Amino acid sequence: METLNSFLPLLGVIIGSLLTIAGSIYLRKMGTKEEQHKLLREKLEDLCLQLYELDKWVSNAGRIAVSLAAGKISSTKARLLKILQ
């Protein structure tokens, strides 16, 4: 009986240590998933912004092409636009 009483505090320490290790592993996995979601969200936001910029560029290029076809831009401006592209 006396050996059992001296073993109980040690058992509590062992159980507490195991729970601490299990908790830290669980929290690390949760943190990794959250970081992956955050990185994915940031990449998707960047992609969305780039798509908006591409849409603006295509719209402007279409307007320029229509203007050139209609002869509204002088040849000097057309050469400058060609150089800038």
C-alpha positions, -999 to +999 in steps of 0.1 A: +000+000+000+028+024+008+045+017-025+013+025-043+011+059-025+047+067-035+039+056-071+008+078-076+026+112-078+049+097-104+019+084-124+005+119-123+037+133-137+038+107-165+002+113-175+007+151-174+037+148-196+020+126-221-010+151-223+014+180-228+032+162-256-001+152-273-015+188-269+016+203-284+015+180-314-022+188-319-016+225-318+013+223-342-009+205-367-036+230-363-011+258-368+003+242-399-032+240-415-040+276-406-007+287-422-015+268-453-050+283-455-035+318-450-009+313-477-035+299-501-058+329-494-029+354-500-020+337-533-057+337-544-059+374-536-028+381-556-042+361-585-074+381-584-056+414-584-034+403-614-066+392-633-081+426-627-049+443-640-049+420-670-085+429-678-077+466-676-046+461-699-067+441-724-094+467-724-068+495-730-051+475-757-084+470-774-092+507-773-058+515-787-062+490-815-097+504-824-083+539-823-054+529-846-077+512-870-099+542-871-069+565-877-075+586-846-039+584-834-012+599-854+017+578-867+041+593-841+019+582-813+014+548-828+052+543-830+055+554-794+028+529-783+045+502-803+078+509-785+062+510-751+046+476-756 
